Amino acid sequence: MPDANVVAGLSLERLERITRHLDERYIQPGKLPGAVTLVARHGEVVWVKAQGLMDVERNKVARRDTIFRIYSMTKPVTSIALMQLYEQGRFLLDDPVHRYIPSWRDLQVYKAGVYPDFQTEPASRSMTIRDLLTHMSGLTYGFLNRTNVDAAYRTLKLDGSRDLTLDTLIERLAGLPLEFTPGTAWNYSVATDVVGYLVQQLADQPLDDYFREHIFGPLEMNDTGFQVRPDQQERFAACYLHQPDNTMKLQDDPEHSRYLREPVLLSGGGGLVSTVDDYHHFAQALSQGGAFRGQRIIGRKTLEFMRSNHLPDNQDLPALSIGAFSETPYEGNGFGLGFSVKTDVAKSHTNGSVGEYGWGGLASTNFFVDPVEDMVVVFMTQLMPSSSYPIRQELRAMVHGALV
């Protein structure tokens, strides 16, 4: 007789450990506002749980349809968009970026000095589109607070100021040195914003329109976009900032958020809001070889290519990374075209499968696809930065522990 407590090979009783763990360790002590977690296997949503609050100040309970800022979980969407155009023969991965952005022809690499008085040398090779997709471009992020180059990004407000457009970002980056010659190291960066710019150039369409037509529409992702519409505002979560004493303070009030206005910068690197179900539609399409409910967004072989480790000599991130970042653990993880890819389970210190891929966002959201177990997990919350607590690793331990 089948066990009613087991669905698609997952123990519901064991998945409930996630509820207790999040509640007892994070939500009740006031470390996290709330969370929505979704686990799917063999194409079936097995378990979804909304718990805690989506807005502590207004005592609003987290719901399955809560709207979250997904920050860098925008990156896989943007990467898929560009690879849709790759499938149409619009570009090749080893094309130099300056073929599409002429002002980037003679990019320089940092040697010494501080902005605006940099000493530079020419890059020993051109930046390619593949370098952008793999974060081996030599670009950086201002918030990394590591070098004189990222200090210049902060001075020029390249991580997002009210007047920054995609065109202005591209123009300003042309005048700044790279951290290293493209292809020689790995560094988390604004590269995926540049990927979004290339999507606009190649498709001759604004990024938000392109996403809607080619990804969100086909996948029925009706709550995902660069802006929170008036009809969604009631469901929009507050975002919080982790404090040194493990409390949190309000970082972005949902009633006064910039997400309520039409964005000036369509950030392919971090601009989207979404729900757990919408993002599951996207992740499930990836898990099913590029299609969901009969709608194909990418070819099966293209997706296989994207979720291969593209780091030189199949190395993992610690071998090539020049700076810390927190959207995935380092060891035993490589990087594909838009996702991290698990290359060695034991080395990663976290339960899972070789070939598992996914990414996370600045406010602690996360998703992963395990192709060996045919499983998709999406986790939504709103606490910055994502390095505050090891929830992602704990979640993997509990989910994989529920497989029977």
ZARONU-389717 format. One record per residue (C-alpha): residue in one letter; x, y, z. Coordinates in Angstrom, 2 decimals, decimal comma. Example, Ala and Ser with C-alpha at 12.3 -4.5 7.8 and 13.67 -1.06 7.14 Angstrom:
TILUM residuo      xx      yy      zz
TILUM       A   12,30   -4,50    7,80
TILUM       S   13,67   -1,06    7,14
***
This chain:
TILUM residuo      xx      yy      zz
TILUM       M    0,00    0,00    0,00
TILUM       P    1,48    3,40   -0,97
TILUM       D    2,55    5,70    1,84
TILUM       A    0,29    8,79    1,82
TILUM       N    3,08   10,67    3,54
TILUM       V    5,42   10,19    0,56
TILUM       V    4,80   12,18   -2,65
TILUM       A    7,08   11,85   -5,71
TILUM       G    9,65   10,11   -3,53
TILUM       L    9,74   12,91   -0,94
TILUM       S    8,67   12,47    2,68
TILUM       L    6,22   15,24    3,62
TILUM       E    6,96   14,58    7,28
TILUM       R   10,66   15,20    6,71
TILUM       L    9,97   18,32    4,61
TILUM       E    8,08   19,71    7,62
TILUM       R   11,47   19,91    9,34
TILUM       I   12,04   22,99    7,17
TILUM       T    8,99   24,69    8,73
TILUM       R   10,17   23,97   12,27
TILUM       H   13,78   24,88   11,55
TILUM       L   12,98   28,25    9,97
TILUM       D   10,42   29,06   12,64
TILUM       E   12,50   28,11   15,67
TILUM       R   15,91   29,24   14,49
TILUM       Y   15,11   32,32   12,41
TILUM       I   11,55   33,65   12,45
TILUM       Q   10,61   33,48   16,15
TILUM       P   14,00   34,96   17,31
TILUM       G   13,47   37,88   14,88
TILUM       K   16,36   37,05   12,55
TILUM       L   14,13   36,67    9,47
TILUM       P   10,73   38,27    8,79
TILUM       G    9,25   35,20    7,09
TILUM       A    9,77   32,87    4,16
TILUM       V    8,02   30,97    1,38
TILUM       T    9,59   27,64    0,35
TILUM       L    8,61   25,43   -2,60
TILUM       V    9,85   21,90   -3,36
TILUM       A    8,94   20,13   -6,63
TILUM       R    9,94   16,71   -7,96
TILUM       H    9,22   14,92  -11,25
TILUM       G    7,40   18,07  -12,41
TILUM       E    5,00   18,07   -9,46
TILUM       V    4,87   20,69   -6,69
TILUM       V    5,19   18,44   -3,64
TILUM       W    5,37   20,94   -0,79
TILUM       V    4,90   24,71   -0,37
TILUM       K    4,99   26,58    2,91
TILUM       A    4,52   30,28    3,68
TILUM       Q    5,47   31,21    7,24
TILUM       G    6,16   34,31    9,32
TILUM       L    5,50   37,84    8,10
TILUM       M    6,04   39,59    4,78
TILUM       D    5,80   43,00    6,50
TILUM       V    6,71   43,10   10,19
TILUM       E    5,75   46,75   10,70
TILUM       R    2,20   46,17    9,44
TILUM       N    1,96   42,62   10,84
TILUM       K    1,13   41,22    7,38
TILUM       V    1,39   37,44    7,12
TILUM       A    3,58   35,88    4,40
TILUM       R    1,50   34,30    1,63
TILUM       R    2,24   31,94   -1,21
TILUM       D    1,60   34,80   -3,66
TILUM       T    3,82   37,35   -1,85
TILUM       I    5,90   39,51   -4,22
TILUM       F    9,65   39,43   -3,47
TILUM       R   12,67   41,37   -4,72
TILUM       I   14,75   38,60   -6,27
TILUM       Y   17,86   40,67   -7,04
TILUM       S   20,50   38,37   -8,62
TILUM       M   18,00   35,59   -9,33
TILUM       T   17,31   37,96  -12,28
TILUM       K   20,67   36,85  -13,74
TILUM       P   19,62   33,35  -14,91
TILUM       V   16,56   34,90  -16,63
TILUM       T   18,77   37,41  -18,48
TILUM       S   21,26   34,68  -19,41
TILUM       I   18,46   32,52  -20,86
TILUM       A   17,24   35,56  -22,84
TILUM       L   20,65   36,07  -24,45
TILUM       M   21,02   32,35  -25,19
TILUM       Q   17,62   32,38  -26,93
TILUM       L   19,25   34,84  -29,35
TILUM       Y   22,34   32,60  -29,58
TILUM       E   20,02   29,81  -30,77
TILUM       Q   18,87   32,14  -33,57
TILUM       G   22,45   32,62  -34,78
TILUM       R   22,52   36,31  -33,77
TILUM       F   26,00   36,03  -32,16
TILUM       L   28,68   33,53  -31,14
TILUM       L   30,04   33,19  -27,61
TILUM       D   33,58   34,04  -28,65
TILUM       D   32,47   37,24  -30,41
TILUM       P   34,27   40,25  -28,94
TILUM       V   31,89   42,46  -26,95
TILUM       H   33,18   45,54  -28,84
TILUM       R   31,52   44,19  -32,00
TILUM       Y   28,22   45,16  -30,33
TILUM       I   29,51   47,95  -28,05
TILUM       P   32,10   49,83  -30,17
TILUM       S   33,21   52,08  -27,27
TILUM       W   34,57   48,96  -25,51
TILUM       R   37,16   48,24  -28,22
TILUM       D   40,27   49,31  -26,30
TILUM       L   39,52   48,30  -22,71
TILUM       Q   42,33   48,83  -20,22
TILUM       V   43,32   46,83  -17,12
TILUM       Y   44,03   48,47  -13,76
TILUM       K   47,67   48,80  -12,66
TILUM       A   47,70   51,48   -9,94
TILUM       G   46,13   54,72   -8,70
TILUM       V   42,70   55,90   -7,64
TILUM       Y   39,83   57,33   -9,69
TILUM       P   40,09   59,45  -11,79
TILUM       D   43,89   59,08  -11,92
TILUM       F   44,27   55,41  -12,83
TILUM       Q   47,40   53,88  -14,30
TILUM       T   46,39   51,16  -16,75
TILUM       E   47,71   48,78  -19,39
TILUM       P   45,93   47,31  -22,39
TILUM       A   44,06   44,03  -21,84
TILUM       S   45,97   41,16  -23,43
TILUM       R   42,83   40,00  -25,26
TILUM       S   39,35   41,30  -26,06
TILUM       M   36,39   40,63  -23,77
TILUM       T   34,00   38,05  -25,27
TILUM       I   30,29   37,45  -24,70
TILUM       R   31,18   34,20  -22,95
TILUM       D   33,31   36,21  -20,48
TILUM       L   30,20   38,22  -19,58
TILUM       L   28,03   35,13  -19,06
TILUM       T   30,66   33,40  -16,88
TILUM       H   31,70   36,49  -14,81
TILUM       M   35,24   36,27  -16,24
TILUM       S   34,96   39,69  -17,93
TILUM       G   37,16   41,76  -15,59
TILUM       L   34,19   43,91  -14,56
TILUM       T   33,22   44,25  -10,87
TILUM       Y   30,56   45,53   -8,44
TILUM       G   30,91   48,64   -6,29
TILUM       F   29,40   46,91   -3,25
TILUM       L   32,27   44,38   -3,14
TILUM       N   34,38   47,08   -1,39
TILUM       R   37,63   45,38   -2,38
TILUM       T   39,63   47,49   -4,84
TILUM       N   40,22   50,99   -6,18
TILUM       V   38,26   50,00   -9,28
TILUM       D   35,11   49,07   -7,36
TILUM       A   35,54   52,34   -5,39
TILUM       A   35,21   54,14   -8,75
TILUM       Y   31,98   52,21   -9,41
TILUM       R   30,66   53,55   -6,08
TILUM       T   31,76   57,12   -6,88
TILUM       L   29,93   56,92  -10,23
TILUM       K   26,97   55,12   -8,56
TILUM       L   27,13   52,25  -11,06
TILUM       D   25,34   49,86   -8,70
TILUM       G   22,21   51,93   -9,18
TILUM       S   21,45   55,62   -8,77
TILUM       R   18,13   57,21   -9,65
TILUM       D   19,34   58,65  -12,95
TILUM       L   21,39   55,66  -14,13
TILUM       T   20,14   54,10  -17,36
TILUM       L   21,50   51,04  -19,14
TILUM       D   23,00   53,31  -21,82
TILUM       T   24,73   55,48  -19,18
TILUM       L   26,07   52,39  -17,40
TILUM       I   27,62   51,06  -20,64
TILUM       E   29,08   54,48  -21,45
TILUM       R   30,64   54,92  -17,97
TILUM       L   32,07   51,41  -17,91
TILUM       A   33,87   52,14  -21,19
TILUM       G   35,96   54,74  -19,34
TILUM       L   36,92   52,55  -16,38
TILUM       P   39,69   49,94  -16,20
TILUM       L   38,97   46,23  -15,81
TILUM       E   40,15   44,36  -12,70
TILUM       F   41,99   41,81  -14,89
TILUM       T   42,37   40,68  -18,50
TILUM       P   39,14   38,91  -19,52
TILUM       G   39,22   35,14  -19,18
TILUM       T   41,99   35,03  -16,56
TILUM       A   39,95   35,16  -13,32
TILUM       W   36,40   35,06  -11,92
TILUM       N   34,76   38,08  -10,29
TILUM       Y   31,08   38,71   -9,53
TILUM       S   30,07   41,84  -11,42
TILUM       V   27,71   44,03  -13,42
TILUM       A   28,44   41,70  -16,39
TILUM       T   24,83   40,45  -16,47
TILUM       D   23,56   44,03  -16,77
TILUM       V   25,75   44,20  -19,88
TILUM       V   24,19   40,91  -21,03
TILUM       G   20,77   42,61  -20,66
TILUM       Y   22,02   45,51  -22,77
TILUM       L   23,14   43,05  -25,48
TILUM       V   19,68   41,42  -25,43
TILUM       Q   18,18   44,87  -26,14
TILUM       Q   20,70   45,54  -28,94
TILUM       L   20,36   42,14  -30,63
TILUM       A   16,57   41,89  -30,29
TILUM       D   15,99   45,62  -30,95
TILUM       Q   13,50   45,63  -28,07
TILUM       P   13,51   47,00  -24,50
TILUM       L   14,54   44,34  -21,97
TILUM       D   11,22   44,37  -20,08
TILUM       D    9,24   43,88  -23,32
TILUM       Y   11,61   41,10  -24,43
TILUM       F   11,27   39,23  -21,10
TILUM       R    7,49   39,54  -21,21
TILUM       E    7,18   38,27  -24,77
TILUM       H    9,77   35,48  -24,72
TILUM       I    9,92   34,24  -21,11
TILUM       F    7,24   35,56  -18,73
TILUM       G    4,30   35,27  -21,16
TILUM       P    5,03   31,71  -22,32
TILUM       L    5,75   30,53  -18,74
TILUM       E    2,69   32,23  -17,21
TILUM       M    4,92   34,33  -14,93
TILUM       N    2,26   37,01  -14,51
TILUM       D    3,65   38,42  -11,26
TILUM       T    7,25   38,89  -12,46
TILUM       G    8,67   42,16  -13,76
TILUM       F   10,85   45,20  -13,10
TILUM       Q    8,05   47,03  -11,30
TILUM       V    5,36   46,26   -8,71
TILUM       R    2,05   47,08  -10,40
TILUM       P   -0,74   48,83   -8,43
TILUM       D   -2,77   45,58   -8,35
TILUM       Q    0,22   43,78   -6,74
TILUM       Q    1,11   46,32   -4,04
TILUM       E   -0,96   44,65   -1,32
TILUM       R    1,20   41,51   -1,77
TILUM       F    4,61   43,26   -1,89
TILUM       A    6,95   42,26    0,95
TILUM       A    9,09   44,59    3,07
TILUM       C   12,87   44,10    2,83
TILUM       Y   15,15   44,02    5,88
TILUM       L   18,82   44,58    6,67
TILUM       H   20,73   42,25    8,99
TILUM       Q   22,16   43,94   12,11
TILUM       P   25,36   42,95   14,00
TILUM       D   23,30   41,72   16,99
TILUM       N   21,36   39,31   14,69
TILUM       T   18,25   41,50   14,63
TILUM       M   16,97   43,20   11,48
TILUM       K   15,86   46,67   10,51
TILUM       L   13,61   47,85    7,69
TILUM       Q   15,62   48,44    4,52
TILUM       D   12,87   49,05    1,95
TILUM       D    9,28   49,94    2,91
TILUM       P    6,87   48,33    0,42
TILUM       E    4,59   51,38    0,50
TILUM       H    7,39   53,80   -0,45
TILUM       S    9,67   51,56   -2,49
TILUM       R   11,35   52,52   -5,77
TILUM       Y    9,84   49,27   -7,15
TILUM       L    6,45   51,01   -7,19
TILUM       R    7,74   53,40   -9,89
TILUM       E    8,69   52,61  -13,45
TILUM       P   12,43   51,82  -13,36
TILUM       V   14,97   54,03  -15,10
TILUM       L   17,50   51,17  -15,21
TILUM       L   16,28   47,81  -16,53
TILUM       S   18,81   45,77  -14,56
TILUM       G   19,35   42,31  -16,04
TILUM       G   21,67   41,68  -13,12
TILUM       G   19,23   42,33  -10,31
TILUM       G   16,07   44,26  -11,15
TILUM       L   13,18   41,78  -11,01
TILUM       V   10,43   41,06   -8,49
TILUM       S    8,66   37,69   -8,51
TILUM       T    6,71   35,10   -6,51
TILUM       V    7,66   31,57   -5,47
TILUM       D    5,25   30,08   -8,05
TILUM       D    6,35   32,32  -10,92
TILUM       Y    9,99   31,53  -10,31
TILUM       H    9,13   27,85  -10,00
TILUM       H    7,66   28,01  -13,53
TILUM       F   11,02   29,32  -14,77
TILUM       A   13,11   26,80  -12,78
TILUM       Q   10,78   23,95  -13,77
TILUM       A   11,23   24,85  -17,44
TILUM       L   14,99   24,53  -16,91
TILUM       S   14,54   21,22  -15,08
TILUM       Q   12,41   19,89  -17,97
TILUM       G   15,00   20,66  -20,64
TILUM       G   13,70   24,13  -21,49
TILUM       A    9,90   23,72  -21,63
TILUM       F    6,98   24,15  -19,21
TILUM       R    3,32   23,26  -19,90
TILUM       G    4,07   22,85  -23,58
TILUM       Q    5,85   26,20  -23,95
TILUM       R    9,53   25,94  -24,88
TILUM       I   11,79   28,87  -23,97
TILUM       I   15,18   27,29  -24,77
TILUM       G   16,48   24,20  -26,55
TILUM       R   17,42   21,10  -24,54
TILUM       K   20,97   21,06  -25,91
TILUM       T   21,46   24,78  -25,29
TILUM       L   20,46   24,27  -21,67
TILUM       E   22,90   21,35  -21,31
TILUM       F   25,58   23,67  -22,65
TILUM       M   24,62   26,44  -20,19
TILUM       R   24,69   24,18  -17,14
TILUM       S   28,14   22,74  -17,94
TILUM       N   31,07   24,11  -15,97
TILUM       H   32,66   26,74  -18,23
TILUM       L   35,57   27,61  -15,94
TILUM       P   38,95   26,76  -17,56
TILUM       D   40,12   23,15  -17,03
TILUM       N   36,91   22,36  -15,10
TILUM       Q   38,24   24,27  -12,08
TILUM       D   35,99   25,36   -9,22
TILUM       L   35,38   28,94   -8,07
TILUM       P   38,10   29,17   -5,37
TILUM       A   40,74   28,38   -8,01
TILUM       L   39,79   31,43  -10,08
TILUM       S   37,86   33,87   -7,91
TILUM       I   39,57   37,09   -6,85
TILUM       G   36,88   38,30   -4,43
TILUM       A   34,35   36,97   -1,98
TILUM       F   30,67   36,75   -2,82
TILUM       S   27,84   34,85   -1,24
TILUM       E   25,24   33,72   -3,77
TILUM       T   26,62   30,18   -3,74
TILUM       P   29,22   28,27   -1,69
TILUM       Y   32,63   28,31   -3,36
TILUM       E   34,25   24,90   -2,99
TILUM       G   33,14   22,15   -5,33
TILUM       N   31,18   24,63   -7,47
TILUM       G   32,03   25,80  -10,96
TILUM       F   30,16   28,27  -13,13
TILUM       G   28,18   27,85  -16,34
TILUM       L   26,50   30,40  -18,59
TILUM       G   24,43   32,17  -15,93
TILUM       F   24,37   29,66  -13,05
TILUM       S   26,69   28,10  -10,51
TILUM       V   27,18   24,37  -11,15
TILUM       K   28,07   21,74   -8,53
TILUM       T   31,13   19,82   -9,69
TILUM       D   32,09   17,88   -6,53
TILUM       V   29,54   17,05   -3,81
TILUM       A   32,04   16,07   -1,09
TILUM       K   34,22   19,10   -1,74
TILUM       S   31,16   21,39   -1,57
TILUM       H   30,48   20,31    2,06
TILUM       T   26,75   20,38    1,20
TILUM       N   24,44   17,49    0,29
TILUM       G   23,29   17,38   -3,32
TILUM       S   24,22   16,01   -6,74
TILUM       V   26,92   16,64   -9,30
TILUM       G   25,39   18,88  -11,95
TILUM       E   23,02   20,71   -9,57
TILUM       Y   22,74   24,32  -10,70
TILUM       G   21,09   27,54   -9,57
TILUM       W   21,71   30,95   -8,03
TILUM       G   20,60   33,28   -5,26
TILUM       G   19,83   36,93   -4,62
TILUM       L   21,08   39,69   -2,33
TILUM       A   18,00   39,48   -0,05
TILUM       S   18,67   35,75    0,69
TILUM       T   16,38   34,28   -2,00
TILUM       N   17,67   31,12   -3,67
TILUM       F   16,79   28,41   -6,16
TILUM       F   18,40   25,24   -7,41
TILUM       V   17,67   22,49   -9,90
TILUM       D   18,96   18,97   -9,16
TILUM       P   18,90   17,11  -12,51
TILUM       V   19,93   13,77  -10,94
TILUM       E   16,94   13,78   -8,56
TILUM       D   14,68   15,71  -10,99
TILUM       M   14,01   18,21   -8,21
TILUM       V   13,48   21,99   -8,06
TILUM       V   13,63   24,10   -4,89
TILUM       V   12,74   27,82   -4,64
TILUM       F   13,23   29,77   -1,40
TILUM       M   11,97   33,33   -0,92
TILUM       T   12,62   35,74    1,95
TILUM       Q   13,79   39,39    2,25
TILUM       L   16,93   39,83    4,35
TILUM       M   20,10   41,55    3,13
TILUM       P   22,87   40,53    2,76
TILUM       S   22,48   36,90    1,74
TILUM       S   25,61   36,00    3,73
TILUM       S   23,83   36,76    7,04
TILUM       Y   22,99   33,12    7,81
TILUM       P   23,80   29,69    6,22
TILUM       I   20,14   29,06    5,34
TILUM       R   20,90   27,90    1,79
TILUM       Q   23,16   25,06    2,92
TILUM       E   20,72   24,10    5,72
TILUM       L   17,85   24,02    3,22
TILUM       R   19,77   21,68    0,89
TILUM       A   20,50   19,35    3,82
TILUM       M   16,81   19,20    4,81
TILUM       V   15,42   18,84    1,26
TILUM       H   17,84   16,07    0,26
TILUM       G   17,20   14,42    3,64
TILUM       A   13,52   14,13    2,68
TILUM       L   14,24   11,94   -0,39
TILUM       V   13,19    8,35    0,30
***
